[in-house]
Amino acid sequence: HVWAAAEWVLMIRNCFVREEGERLVLCAGIPARWLEQDTPIRFGPAPTAFGALSLSITPQAGTAPRIEWQGDWHRSAPPVEIRLPGFEPVNVAGDTDKVVPVRKEA
């Protein structure tokens, strides 16, 4: 069924990017086990209400992954919140296009 395939694609997209009001939320649905590999995780370009977004998550041994994104925005870059599970949320605005989040303390 086509609707099931569409829902699957939407679920995967929402792991990487979703809109919340006037901002983008990145990485909220990324499973921790994906960060245990040595190769970068790439996603996009994906359409958003603000323009197309491409995203890269680069695991770094012994430290937090580096998250980078590029947007082909319709207007100015929207506020972005990084919500990688296991890490502190990071809010960025303007021309920032990369971040290394801080691991949450237990």
KOLRO-180232 format. One record per atom (N, C-alpha, C, CB): y, x, z. Coordinates in steps of 0.2 Angstrom, whole numbers, plus 5000, padded with zeros to 4 digits. Each point is the difference from the previous one (the first is absolute). Last residue first. Glycine has a CB too. Layout:
KOLRO-180232
YXZ/...
This chain:
KOLRO-180232
506051225170/499549955003/500249985007/499150054994/502550024984/499750035006/499549955004/501050085001/499749954972/500149965006/499750035006/500149904993/500850244985/499449965002/500249975007/499250084994/502549974986/499850035006/499449955003/501250055002/499749994971/500049965006/499850045006/499949904993/501350174984/499450025003/500049965007/499950124994/501449844980/500050005008/499350035002/500849905001/501050044975/499450035003/500050005008/499950074989/501949854996/499449994996/499450035002/500749984991/502149955014/499450035003/499449984996/500650015011/501849914986/499650044995/499450045003/501150014994/499849775018/500350044995/499650044996/500950005007/498149935016/500549974996/500350054995/500249915009/497650055011/500450044996/500549964995/499150095001/499049905022/500549974996/500450054996/500149905008/497450105005/500650034998/500449964996/499450115001/498449875019/500449974994/500650054999/499649885002/498350235009/500649965002/500349974994/500250085010/497149964990/500750045000/500549965002/499650074991/498249855005/499950065004/500650045001/498850004997/501149844982/499649995006/499950075004/499549894995/502650074989/499350024999/499750005007/500450084991/501849834999/499649985005/499350024999/500849905001/502050134990/499350034999/499649985007/500450104993/501949804993/499650015006/499350034999/500749915006/501950064980/499350015000/499750015007/500150054988/502249854997/499750035006/499350005000/501049965006/500150044970/499949955006/499950045006/499649914993/501750184984/499450005004/500049965006/499850124996/501849814983/499950055005/499350005003/501350015002/498649864978/500750015002/499950075005/500449874999/497750064990/500449964996/500850025001/499149915000/498950285003/500349945003/500549964996/499950065010/498050114991/500449994994/500449935002/499250064991/499650145025/500249934998/500450004994/499949965012/498350205004/500550004995/500149934998/499750114996/499250045026/500049944996/500650014995/499549925008/498750205013/500650014995/500049944995/500050125001/498950005024/500049944996/500650004995/499549935009/498750245006/500749994997/500049944996/500250135000/498249915023/500150004993/500750004997/498949954999/500450165025/500149944997/500050004992/500649965011/498050235002/500749975001/500049934997/500550125001/497650044998/500250015006/500749975002/499450104999/500049924975/499550025006/500450015006/499250054992/501749784990/500150075001/499550025006/501249994996/499149804983/499850025007/500150085000/499149915000/502349914985/499650075000/499850025007/500750034990/500149754994/499950025007/499650065000/500049885004/501749974978/499550055001/500050015008/500250054988/500949764992/499950025007/499450055000/500449895005/501549954979/499450045000/500050045007/500050014987/501349755002/499950055005/499350044998/500749935009/501349894979/499350035000/500050065005/499849974988/501949825016/499950054995/499350035001/501250024998/499749815016/500650055000/499950054994/500149995012/498349844995/500649964999/500650054998/499549915008/498250194986/500249975006/500649964998/499650095007/498150044980/500749965000/500149985007/499849964988/498950275006/499949935002/500649965000/499050045007/499950214982/500549965002/499849935001/500850074994/497850055018/500649984996/500050034993/500649995011/498250135011/500049924998/500749994996/499349975011/499050245001/500549984996/500049934998/500150124995/499050095022/499849934999/500749984996/499249985010/499750284994/500549955001/499849934997/500850094999/497450095011/500449994994/500549955001/499050034994/499350055023/500550054998/500549994994/499150075004/499749755016/499950044994/500550054998/499449904996/500749945022/499650055002/499850044994/499649935009/501749864991/500450065002/499650065001/500949935004/498249854993/500250034993/500450065001/500149894996/499149995023/499550044997/500250034993/499149945006/502249905007/500050075002/499550054997/500449955011/500649834976/499550015005/500150085002/499249914996/502849934995/499650064998/499550015006/500950054993/500949785004/499349985000/499650064998/500349884997/502150135005/499849965006/499349995000/501149955001/500550174983/499450035003/499749965006/500550114996/502149834996/499550054997/499450025005/500950044992/501249765003/499650035005/499450044997/500349915008/502450004985/499350014998/499650035006/500450024988/501949815012/499750075000/499350004998/500750025009/500849784994/500350044996/499850085000/501049925002/497349895006/500749984999/500450054995/500049965012/497850114990/500249965006/500750005000/499050045006/498950044976/500749995001/500049965007/500350004987/497850195005/500249935000/500749995001/498849975004/499150234991/500749984999/500049935001/500450104993/497650025010/500450054999/500849985000/499150054993/499049805011/499850065004/500650064999/498749974999/501449834987/500349995007/499850065005/500049884998/499050114980/500750025000/500349995007/500149964988/497749985010/500150074999/500750025000/498950014994/500649765006/499950035006/500050085000/499249905002/501249984978/500549995005/499950035007/500349894994/498050114990/500550044998/500650005004/499649994988/498649865015/499850075002/500650054998/498849964998/501549814996/500050015007/499850075003/499849885001/499950064976/500750015001/500150015008/500349934990/497550035003/500350064998/500750025001/499150004991/500049785013/499750055005/500350074998/499049925002/501549914983/500449995006/499850055005/500249884998/498650104982/500650034999/500450005007/500049984987/497350005011/500649965000/500650045000/499449915006/
